[in-house]
Amino acid sequence: PLIAIALTFPWVFYPTPSNRWLNNRLLTLQNWFINRFTQQLLLPLNVGGHKWALMLTSLMIFLLSINILGLLPYTFTPTTQLSLNLGLAVPFWLATVIIGLRNQPNAALAHLLPEGTPILLIPVLIIIETISLFIRPLALGVRLTANLTAGHLLIQLISTAVVVLTPMMTTVAVLTAIVLFLLTLLEVAVAMIQAYVFVLLVSLYLQENV
């Protein structure tokens, strides 16, 4: 029966805009949130990076929706799969790198070698910086996957403990249920934060290259 709730939730999250001058409270709140998020995201970027506003905001809403809806029982969370997260992380990271190499090749390549490096350390540092550059999309994908998977496993383990303890030790089961409730609230916060961190890091990679 909870599948019906999971299917109708997106309609609740994203109401259809009306043609009236004044919108309802939910739509006003949603518009305020999107505007504030876009402003915060574009604050460190120069004008060249503002073209990405729609794409990054859409990515944030997409990840936020999937992460939160995945906390409903009997629903599948696609963002706990590394394949999806890497499928999002690699193209965005690659786009920022290509933009940097196209617009300012000297500055983009200069990131691989810090200024004032001793001559003997130059080959080693170039290799280390290149590896760290290629690890970025992997870190983006793994961070999102690991945080959400860990939270879901904790909820699963504690809820199983509540079911098992209820017939034997009711008091302990009630205390465990309270912990489960608090953990669920924490996971809602984690779902929001991880979506924001993912998009923020993409915008920081973009900032280096525009």
FILUMTI-606284 format. One record per atom (N, C-alpha, C): residue in one letter; z negated, y negated, x. Coordinates in steps of 0.1 Angstrom, whole numbers, padded with zeros to 4 digits, always signed. Atoms other than C-alpha are relative to their C-alpha. Last residue first. Layout:
BEGIN
AZYX
...
***
This chain:
BEGIN
V-0008+0011+0006
V+0160-0291+0359
V-0003-0013+0006
N-0015-0001-0002
N+0150-0260+0379
N+0008-0011-0007
E-0003-0001-0014
E+0112-0263+0384
E+0015-0001+0003
Q+0004+0013-0006
Q+0107-0275+0348
Q+0004+0000+0015
L-0011+0009+0003
L+0126-0244+0335
L-0002-0014+0007
Y-0011-0005-0008
Y+0101-0221+0352
Y+0012-0009-0001
L+0004+0004-0013
L+0073-0242+0336
L+0011+0004+0010
S-0002+0014-0001
S+0090-0239+0302
S-0003-0005+0014
V-0015+0002+0000
V+0092-0201+0306
V+0003-0015+0002
L-0005-0004-0013
L+0055-0201+0315
L+0015-0002+0002
L+0005+0011-0010
L+0046-0222+0284
L+0006+0004+0014
V-0010+0011+0001
V+0067-0198+0262
V-0004-0011+0010
F-0014-0005-0003
F+0048-0167+0274
F+0009-0012+0000
V-0001-0001-0015
V+0014-0186+0274
V+0014+0005+0004
Y-0001+0013-0006
Y+0019-0197+0238
Y+0002+0001+0015
A-0013+0006+0004
A+0027-0162+0225
A+0002-0014+0007
Q-0010-0006-0008
Q-0003-0149+0245
Q+0014-0004-0003
I+0000+0005-0013
I-0026-0175+0230
I+0011+0006+0009
M-0005+0014+0000
M-0017-0168+0194
M+0002-0005+0015
A-0014+0000+0004
A-0021-0130+0197
A+0007-0014+0001
V-0008-0005-0011
V-0052-0135+0217
V+0014+0001-0003
A-0001+0010-0010
A-0067-0156+0190
A+0008+0004+0012
V-0009+0010+0006
V-0059-0130+0164
V+0002-0012+0009
E-0013-0005-0002
E-0074-0104+0188
E+0010-0010-0007
L-0004+0002-0014
L-0106-0123+0190
L+0014+0003+0002
L-0002+0015-0001
L-0109-0124+0152
L+0005-0004+0014
T-0012+0003+0008
T-0104-0086+0152
T+0003-0015+0001
L-0011-0004-0008
L-0130-0082+0179
L+0013-0003-0006
L-0001+0010-0011
L-0155-0101+0158
L+0012+0002+0009
F-0005+0013+0007
F-0148-0078+0128
F+0002-0011+0010
L-0014-0002+0003
L-0151-0047+0151
L+0006-0012-0007
V-0007+0001-0013
V-0184-0059+0165
V+0015+0001-0002
I+0001+0014-0003
I-0197-0063+0129
I+0008-0003+0013
A-0010+0007+0009
A-0184-0028+0122
A+0000-0015+0002
T-0014-0002-0006
T-0203-0015+0152
T+0011-0007-0008
L-0001+0009-0012
L-0235-0031+0139
L+0013+0001+0007
V-0001+0013+0005
V-0229-0014+0105
V+0001-0010+0012
A-0014+0002+0005
A-0222+0019+0122
A+0002-0014-0005
V-0009+0002-0011
V-0254+0016+0142
V+0014-0002-0004
T+0003+0013-0006
T-0274+0011+0110
T+0009-0003+0012
T-0006+0011+0008
T-0256+0039+0092
T-0003-0013+0007
M+0009+0011-0003
M-0263+0066+0119
M+0005-0013-0007
M+0011-0004-0008
M-0249+0100+0109
M-0010-0011+0002
P+0009-0010+0007
P-0226+0095+0079
P-0012+0003+0008
T+0005+0003+0013
T-0213+0061+0092
T-0008+0011-0006
L+0014+0003+0000
L-0210+0070+0129
L-0006-0002-0014
V+0007-0012-0004
V-0176+0088+0128
V-0015-0003-0002
V-0002-0011+0010
V-0159+0061+0107
V-0009+0012+0004
V+0006+0004+0012
V-0174+0032+0128
V+0001+0012-0010
A+0014-0002-0002
A-0164+0050+0161
A-0008-0004-0013
T+0002-0014+0001
T-0128+0053+0148
T-0015+0003+0002
S-0001-0004+0014
S-0128+0016+0141
S-0003+0015-0002
I+0012+0005+0007
I-0141+0009+0176
I+0000+0004-0014
L+0011-0008-0005
L-0114+0031+0193
L-0013-0004-0008
Q-0002-0014+0004
Q-0085+0017+0172
Q-0013+0008+0004
I+0003+0000+0014
I-0097-0020+0177
I+0001+0015-0006
L+0015+0003+0002
L-0100-0014+0214
L-0003+0001-0015
L+0007-0012-0003
L-0065+0002+0215
L-0015-0001-0002
H-0002-0010+0010
H-0050-0027+0197
H-0007+0013+0002
G+0007+0004+0012
G-0065-0052+0221
G+0001+0010-0012
A+0015-0002-0002
A-0054-0033+0251
A-0008-0004-0012
T+0003-0014+0001
T-0018-0031+0237
T-0015+0003+0002
L+0000-0004+0014
L-0017-0068+0230
L-0003+0015-0001
N+0010+0006+0008
N-0029-0078+0265
N+0000+0005-0015
A+0013-0005-0004
A-0008-0053+0284
A-0011-0006-0009
T+0001-0014+0004
T+0025-0060+0266
T-0015+0005+0002
L+0000+0000+0015
L+0022-0098+0269
L-0002+0014-0005
R+0012+0008+0005
R+0012-0097+0306
R-0001+0001-0015
V+0012-0009-0001
V+0038-0069+0314
V-0012-0007-0006
G+0000-0011+0009
G+0067-0090+0301
G-0012+0008+0000
L-0001+0006+0013
L+0059-0123+0319
L-0001+0012-0011
A+0013+0004+0003
A+0049-0104+0351
A-0001-0006-0015
L+0008-0012+0002
L+0082-0086+0351
L-0014-0004-0004
P-0002-0005+0014
P+0100-0119+0345
P-0008+0013-0003
R+0004+0009+0011
R+0082-0135+0375
R+0003+0006-0014
I+0011-0006+0008
I+0085-0105+0399
I-0003-0008-0012
F-0005-0011+0009
F+0120-0116+0410
F-0011+0007-0007
L-0009+0005+0010
L+0107-0150+0423
L+0005+0011-0010
S+0008+0007+0010
S+0077-0134+0440
S+0009-0006-0011
I+0007-0011+0008
I+0101-0110+0458
I-0008-0007-0011
T-0010-0006+0008
T+0122-0140+0470
T-0005+0011-0009
E-0003+0009+0011
E+0091-0159+0481
E+0011+0006-0009
I+0012+0001+0009
I+0079-0129+0502
I+0004-0009-0012
I+0000-0013+0007
I+0114-0123+0518
I-0011+0000-0011
I-0012-0001+0009
I+0118-0160+0526
I+0000+0013-0008
L+0003+0009+0012
L+0082-0161+0540
L+0012+0000-0010
V+0010-0007+0009
V+0089-0131+0563
V-0003-0008-0013
P-0006-0012+0007
P+0121-0146+0577
P-0009+0007-0010
I-0011+0003+0009
I+0105-0181+0583
I+0006+0013-0007
L+0004-0004+0014
L+0072-0169+0598
L+0012-0002-0010
L+0002-0015+0000
L+0084-0170+0635
L-0002+0005-0015
I-0013-0006-0001
I+0098-0206+0630
I-0001+0016-0001
P-0003-0004-0013
P+0065-0220+0617
P+0013+0009+0001
T+0003-0014-0003
T+0067-0233+0581
T+0003+0003+0015
G+0009-0001-0012
G+0066-0271+0578
G-0004+0014+0004
E-0003+0009-0011
E+0081-0272+0543
E-0010+0002+0011
P+0009+0012+0000
P+0078-0241+0521
P+0002-0009+0013
L+0006+0003-0014
L+0108-0218+0522
L-0008-0012-0001
L+0002-0013-0007
L+0121-0200+0490
L-0007-0002+0014
H+0013-0006+0005
H+0116-0232+0469
H-0003+0013+0008
A+0011+0005-0008
A+0143-0249+0491
A-0014+0006-0004
L+0001-0009-0011
L+0169-0226+0475
L-0012-0004+0009
A+0003-0014+0004
A+0164-0243+0442
A-0002+0009+0011
A+0014+0000+0004
A+0163-0278+0458
A-0005+0014-0005
N+0009+0002-0011
N+0195-0272+0476
N-0014+0001-0003
P+0001-0012-0008
P+0213-0257+0446
P-0009-0001+0012
Q+0005+0005-0013
Q+0205-0286+0423
Q-0002+0012+0009
N+0003+0015+0000
N+0224-0283+0390
N-0005-0005+0013
R-0012+0007+0003
R+0241-0248+0394
R-0003-0015+0001
L-0010-0002-0010
L+0213-0230+0413
L+0013-0008-0003
G+0005+0006-0012
G+0186-0245+0390
G+0011+0001+0011
I+0000+0015+0002
I+0205-0237+0358
I-0004-0007+0013
I-0014+0004-0001
I+0211-0201+0371
I+0001-0015-0002
V-0004-0001-0014
V+0173-0197+0378
V+0015-0005+0002
T+0006+0011-0008
T+0164-0211+0344
T+0004+0001+0014
A-0007+0013+0004
A+0189-0188+0326
A-0006-0011+0008
L-0013+0001-0007
L+0176-0158+0346
L+0008-0012-0003
W+0003+0002-0014
W+0140-0164+0335
W+0014-0002+0007
F+0006+0014-0001
F+0151-0167+0298
F-0002-0004+0015
P-0010+0010+0003
P+0173-0136+0301
P-0004-0014+0001
V-0011+0000-0011
V+0146-0115+0319
V+0011-0010-0003
A+0004+0007-0012
A+0116-0125+0296
A+0012-0001+0010
L+0001+0015+0002
L+0131-0116+0262
L-0002-0007+0013
G-0012+0004+0006
G+0144-0081+0270
G+0000-0015-0003
L-0009+0003-0012
L+0114-0077+0293
L+0014-0004-0005
N+0005+0012-0007
N+0092-0082+0262
N+0009-0003+0012
L-0002+0013+0008
L+0113-0059+0240
L-0004-0012+0009
S-0014+0002+0001
S+0114-0030+0266
S+0004-0013-0007
L-0005+0007-0012
L+0077-0034+0274
L+0015-0003-0001
Q-0010-0007-0008
Q+0067-0025+0239
Q+0006-0008+0011
T+0008-0009-0009
T+0035-0040+0226
T+0009+0009+0008
T+0003+0006-0012
T+0057-0069+0213
T-0010+0008+0009
P-0010-0002-0010
P+0072-0046+0187
P-0003-0006+0013
T-0001+0013-0008
T+0039-0044+0168
T+0011+0002+0011
F-0004-0002-0014
F+0042-0016+0142
F+0002-0014+0006
T-0012+0008-0004
T+0023-0020+0109
T+0003+0003+0015
Y-0012-0007+0003
Y-0001+0005+0093
Y+0013-0008+0002
P+0000-0015-0001
P-0030-0019+0094
P+0013+0006-0004
L+0002-0007+0013
L-0022-0056+0099
L+0000+0015+0001
L+0014-0003+0001
L-0026-0068+0135
L-0004+0006-0014
G+0003-0013-0005
G+0011-0065+0140
G-0014+0004+0000
L-0004-0010+0011
L+0017-0094+0116
L-0004+0014+0005
I+0010+0001+0011
I-0002-0117+0141
I+0003+0011-0011
N+0014-0003-0005
N+0018-0107+0172
N-0010+0001-0011
I+0000-0014-0003
I+0052-0106+0154
I-0014+0004+0004
S-0001-0008+0013
S+0047-0140+0138
S-0002+0014+0003
L+0012+0003+0007
L+0035-0157+0171
L+0000+0009-0013
L+0011-0008-0007
L+0063-0141+0191
L-0013-0001-0008
F-0004-0014+0000
F+0090-0155+0167
F-0012+0009+0005
I+0002-0004+0013
I+0073-0189+0163
I+0003+0015-0002
M+0014+0001+0003
M+0071-0193+0200
M-0003+0005-0014
L+0006-0011-0007
L+0107-0182+0206
L-0015+0001-0003
S-0004-0012+0008
S+0119-0206+0179
S-0006+0012+0006
T+0008+0000+0012
T+0100-0234+0197
T+0002+0012-0009
L+0013-0004-0004
L+0116-0224+0230
L-0010+0000-0012
M+0001-0014-0004
M+0151-0223+0216
M-0014+0004+0003
L-0002-0009+0012
L+0148-0256+0196
L-0002+0015+0004
A+0011+0001+0009
A+0133-0275+0226
A+0001+0010-0012
W+0006-0013+0003
W+0157-0262+0252
W-0010+0000-0011
K-0010-0008+0008
K+0179-0293+0252
K-0006+0014-0004
H+0002+0002+0015
H+0148-0312+0262
H+0010+0007-0008
G+0006-0012+0006
G+0151-0298+0297
G-0003-0001-0015
G-0009-0011+0000
G+0175-0324+0309
G-0005+0013-0006
V-0009+0000+0011
V+0152-0352+0297
V+0010+0012+0000
N-0008+0012+0000
N+0124-0343+0321
N+0011+0002-0011
L-0014-0002-0003
L+0099-0316+0313
L+0007-0013+0000
P-0003+0000-0015
P+0061-0321+0316
P+0015+0001+0003
L+0007+0011-0007
L+0057-0333+0279
L+0003+0000+0015
L-0009+0008-0007
L+0083-0310+0264
L-0006-0011+0009
L-0009-0008-0008
L+0059-0282+0255
L+0009-0009+0008
Q+0007-0005-0011
Q+0032-0305+0242
Q+0009+0007+0010
Q+0004+0011-0008
Q+0056-0324+0220
Q-0007+0005+0013
T-0012+0004-0007
T+0072-0291+0207
T-0003-0012+0009
F-0003-0010-0011
F+0037-0278+0199
F+0012-0004+0008
R+0010+0002-0010
R+0027-0310+0180
R+0003+0010+0012
N-0003+0013-0007
N+0060-0310+0160
N-0010-0001+0012
I-0013-0001-0008
I+0057-0273+0151
I+0003-0012+0008
F+0002-0010-0011
F+0020-0276+0141
F+0013+0001+0009
W+0009+0006-0010
W+0027-0307+0120
W-0002+0008+0012
N-0009+0010-0007
N+0057-0290+0103
N-0008-0008+0010
Q-0010-0007-0009
Q+0035-0260+0094
Q+0008-0010+0008
L+0007-0005-0011
L+0007-0282+0081
L+0009+0007+0010
T+0004+0012-0008
T+0031-0302+0059
T-0007+0005+0012
L-0012+0004-0007
L+0047-0269+0046
L-0003-0012+0010
L-0003-0010-0009
L+0012-0255+0037
L+0012-0004+0009
R+0009+0000-0012
R+0001-0287+0021
R+0004+0009+0011
N+0014-0005+0003
N+0031-0291-0002
N-0008+0001+0013
N+0000-0014-0001
N+0060-0314+0007
N-0014+0005-0004
L+0013-0006-0005
L+0064-0350-0003
L+0000+0015-0001
W+0005+0009-0011
W+0098-0367-0004
W-0013+0006+0005
R+0008+0011+0004
R+0112-0338-0025
R-0005-0008+0012
N-0008+0012-0001
N+0141-0316-0014
N-0008-0013-0004
S-0004+0005+0013
S+0118-0286-0007
S+0008-0013+0002
P+0001+0015+0001
P+0115-0266+0025
P+0005-0005-0014
T-0013+0007+0000
T+0112-0228+0018
T-0002-0015-0001
P-0005+0003+0013
P+0078-0214+0028
P+0013-0008+0001
Y-0011+0009-0001
Y+0074-0198+0062
Y+0005-0003-0014
F+0001+0008-0012
F+0040-0181+0066
F+0011-0011+0000
V+0011+0009+0001
V+0038-0169+0030
V-0001-0009+0012
W-0003+0010+0010
W+0073-0155+0031
W-0011-0010-0002
P-0009+0010-0006
P+0064-0138+0064
P+0004-0011-0010
F+0006+0010-0008
F+0034-0122+0047
F+0010-0010+0006
T+0000+0013+0007
T+0054-0104+0019
T-0006-0011+0009
L-0013+0005+0002
L+0064-0074+0041
L+0000-0014-0007
A-0007+0003-0012
A+0030-0069+0056
A+0014-0005-0002
I+0005+0012-0005
I+0014-0071+0022
I+0007-0004+0013
A-0004+0011+0009
A+0037-0045+0008
A-0005-0013+0005
I-0014+0003-0004
I+0031-0022+0038
I+0005-0012-0008
L+0000+0012-0008
L-0006-0024+0029
L+0013-0004+0006
P+0000+0012+0008
P+0000+0000+0000
P+0000-0013+0009
***
